[in-house]
Protein backbone atom coordinates (compact mmCIF):
# COMPACT_ATOMS: atom_id res chain seq x y z
CA UNK A 1 0.00 0.00 0.00
CA UNK A 2 1.37 3.43 -0.94
CA UNK A 3 0.54 6.84 0.56
CA UNK A 4 -1.52 9.41 -1.36
CA UNK A 5 1.57 10.83 -3.10
CA UNK A 6 2.10 7.50 -4.82
CA UNK A 7 5.52 6.90 -3.21
CA UNK A 8 6.30 3.97 -1.01
CA UNK A 9 6.68 4.71 2.70
CA UNK A 10 10.31 5.33 3.69
CA UNK A 11 12.03 2.64 5.70
CA UNK A 12 14.28 5.22 7.40
CA UNK A 13 13.03 6.25 10.83
CA UNK A 14 13.63 9.68 12.31
CA UNK A 15 16.28 8.23 14.59
CA UNK A 16 18.05 6.62 11.64
CA UNK A 17 17.82 9.86 9.68
CA UNK A 18 19.59 11.78 12.47
CA UNK A 19 22.26 9.10 12.70
CA UNK A 20 22.84 9.31 8.96
CA UNK A 21 22.87 13.12 8.86
CA UNK A 22 26.00 15.17 9.32
CA UNK A 23 24.99 16.54 12.72
CA UNK A 24 24.03 13.16 14.06
CA UNK A 25 27.15 11.64 12.60
CA UNK A 26 29.44 14.31 14.07
CA UNK A 27 27.84 14.11 17.52
CA UNK A 28 27.84 10.34 17.32
CA UNK A 29 31.52 10.34 16.41
CA UNK A 30 32.39 12.66 19.32
CA UNK A 31 30.36 10.54 21.71
CA UNK A 32 31.95 7.38 20.31
CA UNK A 33 35.40 8.78 20.96
CA UNK A 34 34.43 9.59 24.54
CA UNK A 35 34.33 13.37 24.00
CA UNK A 36 31.77 15.34 25.95
CA UNK A 37 30.55 18.87 25.25
CA UNK A 38 29.40 19.33 28.86
CA UNK A 39 32.67 20.93 30.12
CA UNK A 40 32.68 23.43 27.25
CA UNK A 41 29.07 24.36 27.91
CA UNK A 42 29.72 24.73 31.65
CA UNK A 43 32.79 26.89 30.97
CA UNK A 44 30.88 29.16 28.59
CA UNK A 45 28.11 29.52 31.17
CA UNK A 46 30.51 30.64 33.91
CA UNK A 47 32.38 33.21 31.78
CA UNK A 48 29.60 35.82 31.98
CA UNK A 49 29.49 35.67 35.80
CA UNK A 50 33.10 34.74 36.53
CA UNK A 51 34.03 37.89 38.46
CA UNK A 52 30.50 38.75 39.59
CA UNK A 53 29.19 38.76 43.12
CA UNK A 54 26.05 36.63 43.56
CA UNK A 55 23.21 38.13 45.58
CA UNK A 56 20.20 35.97 46.48
CA UNK A 57 16.93 37.83 45.91
CA UNK A 58 13.24 37.24 45.27
CA UNK A 59 11.38 37.81 42.01
CA UNK A 60 9.23 40.95 42.34
CA UNK A 61 6.51 40.04 39.86
CA UNK A 62 3.89 38.13 41.83
CA UNK A 63 3.12 36.77 45.27
CA UNK A 64 4.72 33.36 44.62
CA UNK A 65 8.15 34.54 45.76
CA UNK A 66 10.46 32.62 43.43
CA UNK A 67 14.10 32.74 44.43
CA UNK A 68 16.59 34.40 42.09
CA UNK A 69 20.30 35.12 42.04
CA UNK A 70 21.41 38.53 40.77
CA UNK A 71 25.02 38.68 39.59
CA UNK A 72 26.70 42.09 39.77
CA UNK A 73 30.06 43.44 38.64
CA UNK A 74 31.13 46.81 40.05
CA UNK A 75 27.61 47.50 41.28
CA UNK A 76 26.02 46.77 37.89
CA UNK A 77 23.70 43.81 37.39
CA UNK A 78 25.03 41.58 34.61
CA UNK A 79 22.77 38.55 34.99
CA UNK A 80 19.69 37.33 36.85
CA UNK A 81 18.70 33.67 37.00
CA UNK A 82 16.64 31.30 39.11
CA UNK A 83 18.04 30.21 42.45
CA UNK A 84 18.37 26.39 42.51
CA UNK A 85 18.47 26.47 46.34
CA UNK A 86 15.01 28.06 46.57
CA UNK A 87 12.37 25.60 47.81
CA UNK A 88 9.72 27.63 45.99
CA UNK A 89 10.94 27.34 42.40
CA UNK A 90 14.10 25.20 42.57
CA UNK A 91 15.83 27.44 40.03
CA UNK A 92 12.96 27.68 37.56
CA UNK A 93 11.46 31.01 36.49
CA UNK A 94 8.39 31.90 34.49
CA UNK A 95 8.86 34.11 31.40
CA UNK A 96 8.30 37.30 33.42
CA UNK A 97 10.80 36.25 36.08
CA UNK A 98 13.31 35.18 33.44
CA UNK A 99 13.03 38.64 31.86
CA UNK A 100 13.43 40.51 35.17
CA UNK A 101 16.95 41.60 34.15
CA UNK A 102 15.18 44.21 32.00
CA UNK A 103 13.68 45.80 35.12
CA UNK A 104 17.15 46.94 36.17
CA UNK A 105 19.00 47.18 32.86
CA UNK A 106 16.95 48.71 30.08
CA UNK A 107 17.82 51.82 28.11
CA UNK A 108 14.12 52.32 27.27
CA UNK A 109 13.02 52.43 30.91
CA UNK A 110 11.82 55.83 32.14
CA UNK A 111 13.86 57.13 35.06
CA UNK A 112 11.99 60.40 35.60
CA UNK A 113 8.43 61.31 36.52
CA UNK A 114 6.33 62.05 33.44
CA UNK A 115 3.46 64.55 33.55
CA UNK A 116 0.90 65.46 30.94
CA UNK A 117 -0.94 68.64 31.83
CA UNK A 118 -4.71 68.81 31.24
CA UNK A 119 -5.32 69.45 27.54
CA UNK A 120 -1.67 68.86 26.59
CA UNK A 121 -0.71 66.48 23.80
CA UNK A 122 2.72 65.51 25.15
CA UNK A 123 4.45 64.33 28.31
CA UNK A 124 6.97 66.43 30.22
CA UNK A 125 9.50 65.59 32.91
CA UNK A 126 8.52 66.67 36.41
CA UNK A 127 10.73 66.69 39.52
CA UNK A 128 9.80 63.91 41.94
CA UNK A 129 9.19 66.31 44.87
CA UNK A 130 6.84 68.41 42.75
CA UNK A 131 4.97 65.30 41.58
CA UNK A 132 4.56 64.01 45.16
CA UNK A 133 3.28 67.41 46.31
CA UNK A 134 0.79 67.48 43.44
CA UNK A 135 -0.47 63.97 44.21
CA UNK A 136 -0.91 64.87 47.90
CA UNK A 137 -2.73 68.07 46.97
CA UNK A 138 -5.17 66.30 44.63
CA UNK A 139 -5.66 63.46 47.12
CA UNK A 140 -6.60 65.90 49.90
CA UNK A 141 -8.89 67.92 47.65
CA UNK A 142 -10.76 64.81 46.53
CA UNK A 143 -10.98 63.34 50.04
CA UNK A 144 -12.23 66.61 51.56
CA UNK A 145 -14.87 66.97 48.84
CA UNK A 146 -16.17 63.40 49.03
CA UNK A 147 -15.55 62.19 52.60
CA UNK A 148 -18.64 60.72 54.31
CA UNK A 149 -18.70 60.53 58.09
CA UNK A 150 -22.17 59.04 58.39
CA UNK A 151 -25.04 57.69 56.35
CA UNK A 152 -28.32 59.68 56.30
CA UNK A 153 -29.69 57.39 59.04
CA UNK A 154 -26.67 58.03 61.32
CA UNK A 155 -24.57 54.92 60.69
CA UNK A 156 -20.80 55.62 60.91
CA UNK A 157 -18.94 55.40 57.58
CA UNK A 158 -15.73 57.49 57.74
CA UNK A 159 -14.83 56.81 54.12
CA UNK A 160 -14.55 58.11 50.58
CA UNK A 161 -15.48 56.14 47.48
CA UNK A 162 -13.99 58.72 45.11
CA UNK A 163 -10.41 57.45 45.47
CA UNK A 164 -9.16 54.07 44.29
CA UNK A 165 -5.77 52.71 45.29
CA UNK A 166 -4.20 50.34 42.79
CA UNK A 167 -1.01 48.58 43.88
CA UNK A 168 1.13 46.30 41.78
CA UNK A 169 2.75 42.91 41.59
CA UNK A 170 6.24 44.38 42.02
CA UNK A 171 5.39 45.60 45.52
CA UNK A 172 6.22 43.15 48.29
CA UNK A 173 3.70 42.00 50.88
CA UNK A 174 5.19 44.10 53.67
CA UNK A 175 4.82 47.31 51.67
CA UNK A 176 1.34 46.29 50.52
CA UNK A 177 0.35 45.82 54.17
CA UNK A 178 1.65 49.25 55.19
CA UNK A 179 0.05 50.82 52.12
CA UNK A 180 -3.27 49.15 52.88
CA UNK A 181 -3.18 50.41 56.48
CA UNK A 182 -2.51 53.96 55.24
CA UNK A 183 -5.36 53.86 52.72
CA UNK A 184 -7.82 52.42 55.26
CA UNK A 185 -6.79 55.10 57.76
CA UNK A 186 -7.58 57.78 55.17
CA UNK A 187 -10.98 56.21 54.50
CA UNK A 188 -10.21 54.78 51.06
CA UNK A 189 -12.53 51.82 50.49
CA UNK A 190 -11.32 50.52 47.11
CA UNK A 191 -7.83 49.08 47.67
CA UNK A 192 -6.33 46.49 45.34
CA UNK A 193 -2.81 45.13 45.30
CA UNK A 194 -0.94 41.87 44.82
CA UNK A 195 -1.39 40.73 48.41
CA UNK A 196 -5.12 41.57 48.38
CA UNK A 197 -5.17 42.48 52.05
N, C-alpha and C positions, 0 to 999 in steps of 0.2 A: 504494500500500500504506500502511495506517495502523497506528500502534502499537496495543498492547493497549487503551489507554484510548479508542480510537475517534477521537482527534483526529489531524489531519494533523501531520507533523513540522514544527517551526518552521524558518523560513528564516533566522532571526537567529542568527548565531554568538555565541559568548561574547565575542569581541572586539568585535563590533558592539553587543552589549548594553551593554558597558562604555562604549563611545563614546556611546551614546544616553542612558546614565544621567546623573544630575546630577553625580556624582563624576568620571566620565570626561569629561563635558562641561566641568566647571570646570577640571580639570587640563589638558585639551586646549586650552582657551582660554588659560590661563596660558602653556602651552608655546608656543602659536601666537603670543602676543604677545612671546615672547622672555624671559618671566619664569622665573627658576629658584628653587626652594626650597632649593637647596644652601647658599647663604650663611646663611640663617636657621637651618638645621639645624646648621651648623658653629658659629654663634654660640651657640646654645642649649647645644651640647655643651661649649663652653669656659667658660661661666658658672660651672659647679659647681667648676671647678679653676682659675679665673682667678688667684687670689692664693695658690695652693697651691705648695708645693715638691714637686718630683717626685723620688722616690727609687727607683732600679732595685733590684729584689729578685727572689727566686726563689720560686715556689710551693712551699709546704711539704708538699703532700699526698702525692706519690709520688716515685719515683726518676727520673722523666723530667726534671725540672728546668726546667719552663717559665718563661720570663722574664715578670716582671710589673713594673708601675710603681705604686707607692703614692704617692698625693697626700696631703699633710698641711698643715693650717693650724693654726698655734700649737701644734704638737706632737700634734695630733689627726688621725687618719686620716679623710679625707673621701671617698676613692674609691680603688679598686684595679682595675686593668685590665691586659690583656695588653700586653706590651712588643713593639711591631712590629719593633724592632731585634734581637730575640732570634733566633738561627739555629735554636733548638729548636722554637719554636712560632709564630714570626712574628706575634705579637700575638693568636693564638687561645688560648682557655682552655676546658677541659672544664667541665661544670656545677659540679664541686667547686671548681675553681680560680676560676671566675667568682663563686662565693659566698664566697670567702675573706675578704671584708670583714667577714663575721660572726664570724670568729675574733677580730678585734680589737675590733669595735664590736657588742656584743650585750648588752642589759640582762638577758638570761636566763642568761648565762654565769656559772658559779660562779667566784668569785675567792678562795675559802677552801678549806682542806682539810676534807673531810667524813669523819666517822667514825661507824660504827654499831657499838656495843659488842655483844659476844656476847649473844644473847637479846633485844636491844632491837628495838623496832618503828619507830624513827625515827633520822634522821641528825642529828649534832651537829657544830658547827664545832670544829676542833682547830687549835691553833697549829702552824705548819709545823715548827718545831724539835722540838716534842713528837712530831709524826707521823714525822719522820725518825729520831728516837731509837727510836721503837717499831718501825719497819721494820727498823732495824739490829739491834735486840734479837731480834726474831723470826727474822731471817735467820741470825744467829749460833746461836741455839738449834737451829734446824732443821739447819743445816750440821753442827754438833757432834754431833747425834744420828744423822745419816745418812751422814756422810762415810766413804768406803771407801778405804783406802790401797792394799790389795791384794786380789786374788781369793783364794779358798781354795787354789789351786795356786801362789800366790806371784807372779802377774803384777801389775805396778804399775798401779793405777787412778788414785788421787788425785782422786776425784770424788764428787759427790752427785747422785742422780737425783730427790731430793725437792723440788728447787727448779727452777722454770721461769721463764725471763726472757722477757717479751713486750715487744718494742719497739713502735714505731708509725711510720706513714707521715709524721708531721710532725716526725720526728727526722732531721737531715741525716746524710749518709754519714760525715762525720768523727766526729760524736758516736756513731753506731752502731759505728764501729770501736773507739773508746775504750771504749765500754760492753761490747762483745764481749770485748776484752782483759781487762777487769776480771772479767767473769763466768767466763771460762776460767781466769783466775788463781785464782779462788775454788773452782774445781772444778765449776762448773755446766755440765752437759752440754747441756741443752735451752735453746738460745738462738735466738730468732726475732725478726727485725726487718726493716725495709724493705730494707736493703742485703743481707740474707741472707749475712753474712760469718761 
